[in-house]
Amino acid sequence: MSANQQTRLRRDLPSDPSPPPGESGSLGSDKRDPHATTGPAGSTNRMVSGTGVASVAGGTGGSLVGGGTSGNERLTAATGVLLIVLLAALGVTILRIGPLISPHLFIGLMLIPPVALKMGSTGYRFMRYYTANAVYRERGAPPLALRLMAPIVVASSVAVLASGVALLFASPTSSGTLRTLHKASFIAWIAFTALHILCHLPDIQKTFLTKREGRVEYNELAAGRTGRTISLVGALVAGVVLAIVLVPHFGAWSHFEAFHHHH
């Protein structure tokens, strides 16, 4: 190649082929959103802290596992709503426990997976906060009253569900101690769980609703919605399946309560 051709070639080439810093698509910037969470295949879910609004970049991966603090709050709130419905139904069966013993047992077993999901979501936030995760630290801890109630809610939840399952397999005529434990733990559980959920009710509106142009609308822009839906539906289905599997054990209690109801 002649010297003149080389000179013309150099003149035709761009002097700086790399894009300017800060432009969209630039790989040179090391700045990251402190509220971003990285999902599968490097997908990033950008969270707007405290608003429950998220923009997802990364397709189905972000919608399945993303969400950050807002996603965790949504899962906890949605599980709380599900528990309110189940607890209300359980309360109806207690009003006439004799003829409604079978529905009482069925709903009690249905509660186990949703309660486990609720404990898992709140426990995850607890762990992330107290292991000094920056995003969860910035979001802050729940109010002190809720933190003081949490151990009682957890202990009474385990006690009432475990004693209920044990009673299901025990003979109704020889279960005096278990029945006493179940009743005592149930009173503590229903009182503190109801209070705990009621304290969270104001947050449910902030978590699920947003104001847009003066109107209150459901906020659909939250990463991890698919994962939360799978978790909630999975917990409910697991509870139904568990209850159906154990229906054959209801017979002894149904006959026992029916006998005492008629006599």
C-alpha positions as CSV (number, residue, x, y, z in Angstrom):
1,M,0.0,0.0,0.0
2,S,1.4,3.4,-1.0
3,A,2.0,6.2,1.5
4,N,-0.8,8.3,0.0
5,Q,-3.3,5.4,0.4
6,Q,-2.3,4.9,4.0
7,T,-2.8,8.6,4.7
8,R,-6.3,8.5,3.2
9,L,-7.2,5.4,5.2
10,R,-6.2,7.0,8.5
11,R,-8.1,10.1,7.6
12,D,-11.3,8.1,6.9
13,L,-11.2,6.2,10.2
14,P,-13.0,7.8,13.3
15,S,-10.6,9.3,15.8
16,D,-12.5,7.8,18.8
17,P,-14.7,4.8,18.1
18,S,-15.8,4.3,21.6
19,P,-19.1,6.0,22.7
20,P,-18.8,9.0,25.1
21,P,-19.1,8.1,28.8
22,G,-22.6,8.2,30.3
23,E,-24.4,7.4,27.0
24,S,-26.9,4.6,26.9
25,G,-25.2,1.3,26.3
26,S,-21.9,2.5,27.6
27,L,-19.8,-0.3,29.2
28,G,-17.4,2.1,30.8
29,S,-19.5,3.3,33.7
30,D,-19.1,1.5,37.0
31,K,-22.0,3.4,38.7
32,R,-24.7,1.0,39.9
33,D,-28.1,1.7,41.4
34,P,-27.8,1.0,45.1
35,H,-31.4,-0.4,45.0
36,A,-30.8,-2.8,42.1
37,T,-30.8,-6.5,42.5
38,T,-29.2,-8.8,40.1
39,G,-31.2,-11.7,38.8
40,P,-30.4,-14.7,36.6
41,A,-28.2,-14.2,33.6
42,G,-27.1,-10.8,34.9
43,S,-30.6,-9.2,34.7
44,T,-31.0,-6.1,36.8
45,N,-34.2,-5.1,38.7
46,R,-34.1,-1.4,39.7
47,M,-36.2,-0.8,42.8
48,V,-37.5,2.6,43.9
49,S,-37.1,2.3,47.6
50,G,-40.3,2.7,49.7
51,T,-42.7,3.1,46.7
52,G,-43.2,-0.5,45.6
53,V,-42.4,0.6,42.0
54,A,-39.8,-1.3,40.0
55,S,-38.8,-1.4,36.4
56,V,-37.5,-4.8,35.3
57,A,-34.8,-5.3,32.7
58,G,-34.1,-8.9,32.1
59,G,-37.4,-10.5,31.1
60,T,-38.9,-13.3,33.0
61,G,-36.0,-13.7,35.3
62,G,-36.7,-10.4,37.1
63,S,-40.4,-11.1,37.2
64,L,-39.8,-14.4,38.9
65,V,-37.2,-13.7,41.5
66,G,-36.7,-9.9,41.6
67,G,-38.4,-7.3,43.8
68,G,-35.9,-6.3,46.5
69,T,-37.4,-4.8,49.7
70,S,-40.6,-3.8,47.9
71,G,-41.1,-7.3,46.6
72,N,-40.5,-8.7,50.1
73,E,-43.1,-6.3,51.5
74,R,-45.6,-7.3,48.9
75,L,-45.2,-11.0,49.5
76,T,-45.5,-10.5,53.3
77,A,-48.6,-8.3,52.9
78,A,-50.3,-10.6,50.4
79,T,-49.7,-13.6,52.7
80,G,-51.2,-11.6,55.5
81,V,-54.3,-10.9,53.5
82,L,-54.6,-14.7,52.8
83,L,-54.2,-15.5,56.5
84,I,-56.9,-13.0,57.5
85,V,-59.4,-14.8,55.2
86,L,-58.4,-18.2,56.6
87,L,-58.4,-17.0,60.2
88,A,-61.9,-15.6,59.7
89,A,-63.1,-18.9,58.4
90,L,-61.4,-20.7,61.3
91,G,-63.1,-18.4,63.7
92,V,-66.5,-19.3,62.4
93,T,-65.8,-23.0,63.0
94,I,-64.9,-22.3,66.6
95,L,-68.3,-20.8,67.3
96,R,-69.8,-24.3,66.9
97,I,-66.8,-26.6,67.2
98,G,-68.9,-29.7,67.7
99,P,-70.7,-29.9,64.3
100,L,-67.9,-28.0,62.6
101,I,-65.0,-30.0,63.8
102,S,-64.2,-31.3,60.3
103,P,-64.0,-27.9,58.7
104,H,-62.0,-26.7,61.7
105,L,-59.4,-29.4,61.1
106,F,-59.4,-28.9,57.3
107,I,-58.8,-25.1,57.6
108,G,-56.3,-25.6,60.4
109,L,-54.2,-27.8,58.1
110,M,-54.6,-25.4,55.2
111,L,-53.0,-22.7,57.4
112,I,-49.7,-24.5,57.8
113,P,-48.1,-23.6,54.4
114,P,-49.3,-20.0,54.3
115,V,-48.0,-19.5,57.9
116,A,-44.7,-21.0,56.9
117,L,-44.5,-18.6,53.9
118,K,-45.3,-15.6,56.1
119,M,-42.6,-16.6,58.6
120,G,-40.2,-17.2,55.7
121,S,-40.7,-13.7,54.1
122,T,-40.5,-11.9,57.4
123,G,-37.5,-14.0,58.5
124,Y,-35.7,-13.2,55.2
125,R,-36.2,-9.4,55.9
126,F,-35.0,-9.9,59.5
127,M,-31.9,-11.8,58.3
128,R,-31.0,-9.3,55.5
129,Y,-31.5,-6.3,57.9
130,Y,-29.4,-7.7,60.7
131,T,-26.6,-9.0,58.4
132,A,-26.2,-5.3,57.3
133,N,-27.5,-5.5,53.8
134,A,-27.3,-1.9,52.5
135,V,-30.8,-1.9,50.8
136,Y,-32.6,-3.4,53.7
137,R,-30.8,-1.2,56.2
138,E,-31.8,1.9,54.2
139,R,-35.4,0.6,54.2
140,G,-35.3,0.4,57.9
141,A,-36.6,-2.1,60.5
142,P,-40.3,-2.6,61.3
143,P,-41.8,-0.6,64.3
144,L,-40.5,-1.7,67.7
145,A,-44.0,-3.0,68.8
146,L,-44.1,-5.3,65.8
147,R,-40.5,-6.5,66.5
148,L,-41.4,-7.3,70.1
149,M,-44.6,-9.2,69.1
150,A,-42.8,-11.2,66.4
151,P,-41.2,-13.9,68.7
152,I,-44.6,-14.4,70.4
153,V,-46.3,-14.8,67.1
154,V,-43.7,-17.3,65.9
155,A,-43.7,-19.3,69.1
156,S,-47.5,-19.5,69.4
157,S,-47.8,-20.3,65.6
158,V,-45.5,-23.3,66.0
159,A,-47.2,-24.4,69.2
160,V,-50.8,-24.2,67.9
161,L,-50.1,-25.9,64.6
162,A,-47.8,-28.6,66.0
163,S,-50.3,-29.4,68.8
164,G,-53.1,-29.4,66.3
165,V,-51.4,-32.0,64.1
166,A,-50.5,-34.0,67.2
167,L,-54.1,-34.0,68.3
168,L,-55.2,-35.2,64.9
169,F,-53.2,-38.4,65.3
170,A,-54.0,-38.8,69.0
171,S,-57.1,-40.5,70.5
172,P,-59.8,-37.9,71.4
173,T,-60.3,-39.7,74.8
174,S,-56.7,-39.6,75.9
175,S,-55.5,-36.2,74.7
176,G,-56.2,-34.0,77.7
177,T,-52.7,-32.4,78.0
178,L,-52.5,-31.8,74.2
179,R,-56.0,-30.2,74.1
180,T,-55.0,-27.9,76.9
181,L,-51.8,-26.9,75.2
182,H,-53.7,-26.4,71.9
183,K,-56.3,-24.2,73.4
184,A,-53.8,-22.1,75.3
185,S,-51.5,-21.6,72.4
186,F,-54.5,-20.9,70.1
187,I,-55.7,-18.1,72.3
188,A,-52.2,-16.5,72.3
189,W,-51.8,-17.1,68.6
190,I,-55.1,-15.7,67.5
191,A,-54.7,-12.6,69.7
192,F,-51.1,-11.7,68.7
193,T,-51.4,-12.7,65.1
194,A,-54.6,-10.7,64.6
195,L,-52.9,-7.7,66.3
196,H,-49.8,-8.2,64.3
197,I,-51.8,-8.2,61.0
198,L,-54.0,-5.3,62.0
199,C,-50.8,-3.2,62.7
200,H,-49.7,-4.0,59.1
201,L,-53.1,-3.0,57.5
202,P,-52.1,0.6,56.9
203,D,-49.0,-0.6,55.0
204,I,-51.1,-2.8,52.7
205,Q,-52.6,0.2,51.0
206,K,-49.2,1.8,50.5
207,T,-47.8,-1.5,49.2
208,F,-50.4,-2.3,46.6
209,L,-51.9,1.1,45.6
210,T,-50.5,4.2,44.0
211,K,-51.8,7.6,43.1
212,R,-51.8,8.5,39.5
213,E,-53.3,11.7,38.1
214,G,-55.4,12.1,41.3
215,R,-56.7,8.5,41.1
216,V,-55.9,5.6,43.4
217,E,-54.9,2.6,41.2
218,Y,-53.4,-0.8,41.7
219,N,-49.7,-0.6,41.3
220,E,-48.7,-3.3,38.8
221,L,-45.1,-2.1,38.4
222,A,-43.4,-4.4,40.8
223,A,-40.6,-6.8,40.0
224,G,-41.0,-10.4,41.1
225,R,-44.8,-10.6,40.6
226,T,-44.6,-14.0,39.0
227,G,-42.5,-15.4,41.8
228,R,-44.9,-14.0,44.5
229,T,-47.9,-15.4,42.7
230,I,-46.3,-18.8,42.5
231,S,-45.5,-18.7,46.2
232,L,-49.0,-17.7,47.3
233,V,-50.8,-20.1,45.0
234,G,-48.3,-22.8,45.9
235,A,-48.8,-22.3,49.6
236,L,-52.6,-22.4,49.2
237,V,-52.6,-25.5,47.0
238,A,-50.1,-27.2,49.4
239,G,-52.4,-26.5,52.3
240,V,-55.4,-28.0,50.5
241,V,-53.5,-31.1,49.4
242,L,-52.2,-31.6,53.0
243,A,-55.7,-31.3,54.4
244,I,-57.2,-33.7,51.8
245,V,-54.5,-36.3,52.5
246,L,-55.3,-36.2,56.2
247,V,-59.1,-36.2,55.9
248,P,-59.2,-40.0,56.8
249,H,-57.9,-39.0,60.2
250,F,-60.9,-36.7,60.8
251,G,-63.2,-39.6,61.6
252,A,-62.4,-40.2,65.2
253,W,-62.8,-36.5,66.1
254,S,-66.0,-36.1,64.1
255,H,-67.6,-39.1,65.9
256,F,-66.3,-37.9,69.3
257,E,-67.6,-34.4,68.9
258,A,-70.9,-35.6,67.4
259,F,-71.4,-37.9,70.4
260,H,-70.7,-35.1,72.9
261,H,-72.9,-32.7,71.0
262,H,-75.9,-35.0,71.1
263,H,-75.4,-35.9,74.8
